[in-house]
Structures are given as structure tokens and as C-alpha cells.
Amino acid sequence: MSFYWKIFRMKYLFIFLALLSAIYAGDTTMSIYDFNIKNIDNKEVSMKKYKGKVLLIVNVASECGLTYQYEGLEKLYQAHKKKNFMILGFPSNQFSKQEPGTNKEIKFFCKSKYDVHFDMFSKIEVNGDDADPLYKFLKKEKGGFLGFDSIKWNFTKFLVDKDGKVIKRYSPSTNPIKIEKEIKNLLR
């Protein structure tokens, strides 16, 4: 077999394999709406419920120095909830064990201390092998400081537009009220 014949066959083999992989791969892009999560009452919720809404997704903790941010989060929610805005709170005990309670205790704390009305979810892991799939997706979409994916502390925030695109990631120290201008722009 001549050298040129081998090149010819290899070229068409690569084209065939590329076409085959394109056919079988289909559209593998994930969306925030592809996930199911458990709410604070341990009932499964599809993220499709939030289609058309601007979302602020936050990992929260009841015994953190930043827990006061619940107040700002609730103010943001109350100010914009009628304009298709929702905050999703995800308790996590991964940072210095600052969310030790059960879902029931967390729900009681949020309601009694900060009168939280935005949607709260079951306690999850946000980092590591056992990280919730939604958080793996969020971190992949918007990496953190210097490109590191891991969540560095409680109250890291992700802003998601009405189409489900992760727009921005905010550090734990970002006061929720400082995000309001960007939220208003997305609500237009």
C-alpha cells in the first residue's frame, strides 16, 4: 500500500470519526434548569421552576460571622420578588462547621431570626467529591479567585440571568445590597 493511500485513508477515517462523534454527542451543554434539588423540607424541586427569573444563589450558614447577610438578602428579595427575582439559599456545614443544625433547625432559625421568605434548600456540600451537582455546575461556569473553582467560604453568591446563564460570582464579603444594581439591570 502506498504512502499516499495510507494518508488518504487516515484523513477520511478522522472525518468519519468526527462526524460519528458529533452525531452521538448531540447537545451536551448543561443548563441550570437541568438540575433537581431538595428544598428545606426535603422535597425535590426542579430548577425549571425558576425559568424566566433572575436568581441569586448563595451558600449560607447560621453560625458564621457573615450570617447578618440574611438581612440584606431578604431586603433584596422583598424589593424585587414581584419582578421575577428569587434568592436560593443553600446551607452548608463545610466551613468551620458553622451550619451544624438539621434542615428543620435551619428553617426555624432563618424564619425566627431574619424572617426569611426566599427559597431555602436542604443542607449540601459545595466543595469536594460530594459537592452537590448544582454547585459543581455553578463553579464550572464561574470560577473563583485566580481561576480556582472551590467555594472559599459561606455566603459566596452566584448571579444567574432570566435565561439561566451564570453571569457573575461574588465573594463572601460582598454585601448583598451592593449587587442590587446588577440585579436591576438583569430584571429589565
C-alpha positions in Angstrom: 0.0 0.0 0.0 1.4 3.3 -1.0 2.2 6.1 1.5 -0.4 8.5 -0.2 -3.1 5.8 0.0 -2.5 5.5 3.8 -2.7 9.3 4.2 -5.9 9.4 2.2 -7.5 6.6 4.3 -6.4 8.2 7.6 -7.8 11.6 6.5 -11.2 10.0 5.8 -11.1 7.9 8.9 -10.7 11.1 11.0 -13.5 12.8 9.2 -15.8 9.8 9.7 -14.9 9.6 13.4 -15.5 13.3 13.8 -18.9 13.1 12.2 -19.8 10.0 14.2 -18.9 11.7 17.5 -20.9 14.8 16.5 -24.0 12.6 15.8 -23.8 10.7 19.1 -22.7 13.6 21.2 -25.8 15.7 20.5 -26.2 18.8 22.6 -24.3 18.0 25.8 -24.4 21.5 27.1 -25.8 21.7 30.6 -28.1 24.4 31.9 -29.0 25.4 35.4 -32.5 24.1 34.5 -31.2 20.5 34.2 -30.9 20.1 37.9 -33.2 18.8 40.6 -32.6 19.9 44.2 -34.2 19.3 47.6 -35.9 22.1 49.4 -35.5 22.7 53.1 -38.5 20.3 53.7 -36.6 17.6 51.7 -39.0 17.7 48.7 -37.5 17.5 45.3 -37.7 20.7 43.2 -36.8 21.1 39.5 -34.7 24.2 38.7 -37.1 24.6 35.8 -39.4 26.2 38.4 -37.1 29.2 38.1 -37.1 29.7 34.4 -37.6 33.3 33.5 -36.4 34.6 36.9 -33.2 36.3 37.8 -31.6 34.2 40.6 -29.1 34.9 43.3 -27.8 31.6 44.6 -26.0 31.7 48.0 -24.4 29.1 50.3 -25.4 30.1 53.8 -24.6 29.3 57.4 -26.3 30.1 60.7 -23.2 30.5 62.9 -20.9 32.5 60.6 -19.6 36.0 61.1 -21.4 36.8 57.8 -24.8 35.4 58.9 -26.0 39.0 59.2 -26.2 39.0 55.3 -29.5 37.2 55.6 -31.0 40.6 56.4 -29.6 42.1 53.2 -30.6 39.1 51.2 -34.2 39.3 52.5 -34.4 43.0 51.7 -33.2 42.4 48.1 -35.8 39.6 47.8 -38.6 41.7 49.1 -37.7 44.7 46.9 -37.6 42.6 43.6 -39.7 39.5 44.1 -42.6 40.9 42.0 -40.2 41.5 39.1 -39.3 37.8 38.7 -36.3 37.7 41.2 -35.6 34.9 43.6 -32.9 34.1 46.1 -31.9 30.4 46.6 -30.2 29.7 50.0 -28.2 26.5 50.3 -27.0 25.8 53.9 -23.6 24.2 54.1 -21.6 23.0 57.1 -18.3 22.7 55.2 -16.7 25.9 56.6 -15.6 25.5 60.2 -18.9 23.6 60.9 -20.9 26.8 61.0 -24.1 25.2 59.9 -24.5 22.3 62.3 -28.3 22.2 62.6 -30.8 20.0 60.8 -32.9 21.3 58.0 -35.8 21.8 60.4 -33.5 23.8 62.8 -32.1 25.9 59.9 -35.6 26.7 58.7 -36.6 27.8 62.2 -33.5 29.9 62.6 -34.0 31.7 59.3 -37.6 32.4 59.9 -37.4 33.4 63.5 -34.1 35.4 63.4 -34.3 37.0 59.9 -37.9 36.4 58.7 -36.6 34.8 55.5 -39.2 34.3 52.8 -36.9 33.4 49.9 -36.4 29.8 48.9 -34.2 27.7 51.2 -32.9 24.2 50.4 -31.5 21.1 52.2 -28.0 21.3 53.6 -25.4 20.4 51.0 -21.7 20.2 50.3 -20.4 22.8 48.0 -16.8 21.6 47.6 -15.1 18.2 47.1 -16.2 14.9 45.6 -19.6 15.1 47.4 -20.4 18.6 46.2 -24.0 19.0 45.0 -24.2 18.7 41.2 -25.7 22.2 41.0 -22.7 23.7 42.8 -20.3 21.7 40.6 -22.1 23.4 37.6 -22.0 26.9 39.1 -18.3 26.6 39.9 -17.6 25.4 36.4 -19.5 28.3 34.9 -17.9 30.9 37.1 -14.5 30.1 38.7 -13.4 31.9 41.7 -10.3 34.0 42.6 -7.4 33.2 40.3 -9.5 30.6 38.5 -9.9 28.3 41.4 -13.3 26.7 41.4 -13.7 25.9 45.1 -16.0 28.0 47.2 -13.8 29.7 49.8 -16.4 30.5 52.5 -20.0 30.9 53.4 -22.1 33.4 51.6 -20.4 33.1 48.2 -23.0 34.3 45.7 -23.8 33.4 42.0 -26.0 35.7 39.9 -28.0 34.0 37.2 -29.9 35.8 34.4 -33.5 35.0 33.2 -32.2 32.6 30.6 -30.3 30.5 33.2 -26.8 31.8 32.4 -24.5 32.2 35.3 -23.4 35.9 35.0 -21.2 36.6 37.9 -19.7 35.1 41.1 -19.3 37.3 44.2 -17.1 36.8 47.2 -18.5 36.0 50.6 -17.7 39.5 51.8 -19.8 41.2 49.1 -22.8 42.8 50.8 -26.0 41.7 49.1 -27.1 45.3 48.7 -24.0 46.0 46.5 -25.4 43.5 44.0 -28.7 45.3 43.6 -27.7 47.5 40.6 -26.7 44.4 38.6 -29.9 42.6 39.6 -32.0 45.6 38.5 -30.2 45.6 35.1 -31.0 41.9 34.6 -34.6 42.5 35.6 -35.2 45.0 32.8 
